[in-house]
């Protein structure tokens, strides 16, 4: 990938604007974790200490936004190409301790700051990124959900560079595996609703796991009936209608298009009898893992390695048949 050979750094005037924004909305800082070697993006981290009105540390990246992320065409009007990340830690957090139980939030600020460049993708509000295992031995938190900054002032969430381009700020909120699964089955807003008045933006390695949830839909298969039956490499998010996941009907029409979001495989599954009105209602569909839909209909599995812009329809014999010369947008 060509981008990996390039380096992305803020100009001096951009750094000054960034520092001013951080100090105005998140607090003054005197300490910075400086990155000594930066082969692609120079990612420093501003350390804002606790004070009388803010009983927590705030850590903010300074450098991620020098790289313009690869935003889907449908979202480019929202000026989401540039971003910086932040996290808030308890006032007794050992900021200068390099042991993993203390260092992992800093590590993940750096990991995510480079993720869009390394994967040619983007990060934004509501995205979840799994670690695959707990961040450290003293916690079961194992993934990151990106949210708006904790500040009540909505101006804290973005700033203008001297050239007029926008830099957005997102807060890392660590989550459990079960919470990530819930978010994928629903959305970030529904997950946050589970916290209610108990929500705190400050990292708590021992907080309650909000895994005891009830699906907002009466799914045909219960959670415990979903088995790990699919070995699939790469992004595994997909779209499926409620005719499959709620009504329990088999897949009748499946196609693969360009990915719409981070982790999207591009696969879309319908029964084939959904009306335009049905499809236009977002409540009638959802985003799932491919393994979940494979549990509803195992006959899709042999086709999942098909290329983008490929479509299949179930014929009168109940077998999937490739639609030749299929183009995106065709139903």
C-alpha positions in Angstrom: 0.0 0.0 0.0 1.5 3.3 -1.1 0.4 5.2 2.0 2.6 3.0 4.2 5.7 4.6 2.6 4.6 8.1 3.3 4.9 10.2 6.4 2.3 12.5 7.8 3.1 15.4 10.1 1.3 18.5 11.2 2.8 21.9 10.3 3.8 24.2 13.1 0.7 26.3 12.8 -1.5 23.3 12.9 0.2 22.0 16.0 -0.4 25.3 17.7 -4.1 25.3 16.8 -4.4 21.8 18.1 -2.7 22.6 21.4 -4.9 25.6 21.9 -8.0 23.6 21.3 -6.9 20.9 23.8 -6.1 23.5 26.5 -9.4 25.4 25.9 -11.7 22.4 26.1 -9.8 19.6 28.0 -7.4 21.4 30.2 -3.8 22.8 30.3 -1.0 20.4 30.0 2.8 20.6 30.6 3.7 17.0 30.1 3.7 15.2 26.7 4.6 11.7 25.9 6.9 12.4 22.9 7.2 9.7 20.2 10.9 9.1 19.5 10.6 7.2 16.3 7.8 8.0 13.8 8.0 6.2 10.5 4.6 7.2 9.3 2.6 9.4 11.7 4.1 11.3 14.6 1.8 10.6 17.6 2.5 12.6 20.7 0.2 12.3 23.7 -0.8 15.4 25.8 -1.2 14.5 29.5 -3.7 16.7 31.3 -3.5 16.1 35.0 -6.4 16.1 37.5 -7.3 19.4 39.1 -10.0 20.6 41.4 -12.8 20.5 38.8 -11.6 17.4 37.0 -10.7 14.4 39.1 -9.1 12.4 36.3 -6.3 12.4 33.8 -7.1 13.3 30.2 -4.8 11.9 27.5 -5.1 13.3 23.9 -3.2 12.4 20.8 -1.5 15.0 18.8 -0.7 13.8 15.3 -3.2 11.3 14.1 -5.1 14.0 12.3 -2.2 14.8 10.0 -3.3 11.8 8.0 -6.6 12.1 6.0 -8.6 8.9 6.5 -10.3 7.0 3.7 -13.9 8.0 4.3 -16.8 6.3 2.4 -18.1 8.5 -0.4 -21.5 8.8 1.2 -20.0 10.4 4.3 -17.4 12.8 2.8 -19.8 15.7 3.2 -19.5 15.4 7.0 -15.7 16.2 7.0 -14.6 13.2 8.9 -11.3 12.7 7.3 -9.2 13.9 10.2 -9.4 12.8 13.8 -7.6 12.8 17.2 -8.3 10.4 20.1 -8.5 10.8 23.8 -9.1 8.8 27.0 -9.8 9.7 30.6 -8.2 7.8 33.4 -8.8 7.8 37.2 -6.7 10.3 39.2 -4.8 7.4 40.9 -3.7 5.9 37.5 0.0 5.4 37.4 0.6 7.4 34.2 4.4 6.8 34.2 4.3 3.1 34.9 5.3 1.0 31.8 3.7 -2.2 33.2 1.0 -3.3 30.8 -1.8 -3.0 33.4 -1.1 0.8 33.4 0.3 1.3 29.9 -2.4 -0.2 27.7 -4.5 2.9 27.3 -1.5 4.8 25.9 -0.6 1.8 23.7 -4.1 1.8 22.3 -4.1 5.5 21.6 -1.1 4.8 19.4 -2.5 1.7 17.9 -5.7 3.4 16.8 -3.9 6.5 15.7 -2.2 4.4 13.0 -5.0 2.0 12.3 -6.7 4.0 9.5 -3.3 4.4 7.7 -2.3 0.8 8.1 -5.7 -0.6 7.0 -6.6 2.1 4.5 -9.9 2.7 6.4 -11.3 5.2 8.9 -12.4 5.5 12.5 -15.4 7.5 13.8 -18.2 7.7 16.4 -19.7 4.3 17.3 -16.9 2.2 15.9 -15.7 -0.8 18.0 -12.2 -2.3 17.7 -11.6 -5.6 19.4 -8.3 -6.6 21.1 -9.1 -10.3 20.9 -8.2 -10.7 24.6 -8.3 -8.6 27.8 -6.0 -5.6 27.7 -4.2 -6.7 30.8 -4.2 -9.3 33.5 -6.2 -7.2 36.0 -9.2 -6.5 33.7 -11.6 -8.3 31.3 -12.1 -5.2 29.2 -11.1 -6.3 25.7 -12.2 -3.7 23.1 -12.7 -0.1 22.3 -15.8 1.9 21.5 -15.3 5.4 20.1 -17.6 8.1 21.5 -17.7 11.9 21.5 -15.5 13.7 24.1 -16.9 13.8 27.6 -17.1 17.6 27.5 -20.6 19.2 27.7 -19.4 21.8 25.3 -20.1 20.4 21.8 -17.4 22.6 20.4 -14.9 20.3 22.1 -15.7 17.6 19.5 -14.0 19.3 16.6 -11.7 22.1 15.6 -10.7 23.9 12.4 -7.1 23.8 11.2 -5.6 27.1 9.8 -6.5 25.8 6.3 -10.1 25.4 7.2 -10.1 21.6 7.4 -11.8 19.9 10.4 -10.2 17.7 13.0 -12.7 15.6 15.0 -12.1 14.2 18.5 -13.2 10.8 19.7 -13.0 9.3 23.1 -11.8 5.7 23.7 -14.3 3.9 25.9 -13.1 0.3 26.9 -15.8 -2.4 26.6 -16.2 -6.1 27.2 -16.6 -8.8 24.5 -20.3 -9.2 25.3 -20.9 -5.4 25.0 -19.2 -5.4 21.6 -21.4 -8.3 20.5 -24.5 -6.4 21.7 -23.4 -3.2 19.9 -23.0 -5.2 16.7 -26.4 -6.7 17.1 -28.0 -3.3 17.8 -26.0 -0.1 17.7 -23.8 2.1 20.0 -26.7 4.2 21.2 -28.7 1.2 22.4 -25.6 -0.1 24.2 -25.1 3.3 25.9 -28.7 3.3 27.0 -28.0 0.2 29.1 -25.7 2.3 31.3 -28.4 4.9 32.1 -27.3 7.3 34.8 -24.4 5.0 35.8 -22.4 5.9 32.7 -19.0 7.3 33.4 -16.5 8.2 30.7 -13.6 7.5 33.1 -11.9 4.1 32.5 -12.9 1.7 35.3 -11.2 -1.7 34.9 -13.6 -3.3 37.3 -16.9 -1.8 36.1 -20.0 -3.9 35.7 -20.3 -5.8 32.4 -23.5 -4.8 30.7 -23.8 -8.3 29.1 -27.2 -9.0 30.6 -29.3 -7.7 27.8 -32.5 -8.5 26.0 -32.5 -8.1 22.3 -34.8 -5.4 21.1 -35.9 -7.9 18.5 -37.4 -11.4 19.0 -34.7 -13.2 17.1 -35.6 -16.6 15.6 -32.4 -18.1 17.0 -31.5 -17.4 20.7 -28.1 -16.2 21.5 -27.1 -19.6 23.0 -28.1 -21.3 19.7 -25.5 -19.4 17.7 -22.6 -21.8 17.2 -19.1 -21.0 15.9 -19.4 -22.8 12.5 -17.7 -20.4 10.1 -14.0 -20.1 9.5 -13.7 -16.7 7.7 -10.7 -14.5 7.1 -11.1 -10.7 7.0 -13.9 -8.3 7.9 -17.0 -10.3 8.8 -19.7 -7.7 9.3 -22.8 -8.1 7.1 -26.3 -6.8 6.5 -29.4 -9.0 6.9 -33.2 -8.3 7.0 -35.5 -9.4 9.8 -37.2 -11.8 7.4 -34.1 -13.9 8.1 -33.2 -13.1 11.6 -36.6 -12.6 13.1 -39.0 -14.6 10.8 -36.5 -17.5 10.3 -36.8 -17.6 6.5 -33.9 -18.8 4.4 -31.7 -16.5 2.4 -33.1 -16.1 -1.1 -30.9 -13.3 -2.4 -27.3 -12.5 -1.5 -24.8 -10.1 -2.9 -21.5 -8.5 -2.1 -20.7 -4.9 -2.6 -18.0 -2.4 -1.5 -17.7 -2.1 2.3 -19.7 0.7 4.0 -18.1 0.7 7.4 -15.1 -0.6 9.3 -15.3 -4.3 9.6 -17.9 -4.7 6.8 -17.5 -7.7 4.5 -19.8 -6.2 2.0 -22.3 -9.1 2.1 -26.0 -8.3 2.1 -28.7 -11.0 2.7 -32.4 -10.9 2.0 -35.2 -13.4 1.5 -36.1 -11.7 -1.7 -39.7 -10.9 -1.0 -39.0 -7.7 0.9 -40.8 -4.7 -0.5 -39.1 -1.3 -1.2 -41.0 0.1 1.7 -39.8 -2.7 4.0 -36.2 -2.2 2.8 -36.3 1.6 3.4 -37.2 1.1 7.1 -33.8 0.6 9.0 -35.7 -1.1 11.8 -36.3 -4.1 9.5 -32.7 -5.0 9.2 -29.4 -5.1 11.1 -25.7 -5.6 11.0 -24.4 -9.0 12.1 -21.4 -11.2 12.0 -21.3 -13.6 9.0 -21.1 -16.5 11.4 -24.5 -15.4 12.8 -26.2 -15.5 9.4 -24.5 -18.7 8.5 -26.3 -20.2 11.6 -29.6 -19.1 10.0 -28.7 -20.6 6.6 -25.6 -22.7 6.3 -26.0 -22.9 2.5 -24.5 -19.4 2.1 -21.1 -20.6 3.4 -19.6 -21.9 0.1 -20.2 -18.6 -1.6 -18.7 -16.2 1.1 -15.3 -16.0 -0.6 -16.8 -14.6 -3.8 -15.5 -11.3 -5.1 -17.1 -7.9 -4.6 -19.9 -7.1 -7.0 -21.1 -10.7 -7.0 -24.7 -11.8 -6.4 -26.6 -15.1 -6.0 -30.3 -15.9 -6.1 -31.9 -19.1 -4.9 -33.6 -20.8 -7.9 -36.8 -22.9 -8.0 -34.7 -26.0 -7.0 -33.6 -24.3 -3.8 -30.0 -23.9 -5.0 -28.0 -20.7 -5.2 -27.4 -19.5 -8.8 -24.9 -16.8 -9.7 -26.4 -13.7 -11.3 -24.2 -13.0 -14.3 -23.1 -9.4 -15.1 -24.7 -8.2 -11.8 -24.1 -4.5 -11.0 -24.3 -2.8 -7.6 -27.8 -1.4 -6.9 -29.6 -4.1 -8.8 -32.2 -5.9 -6.7 
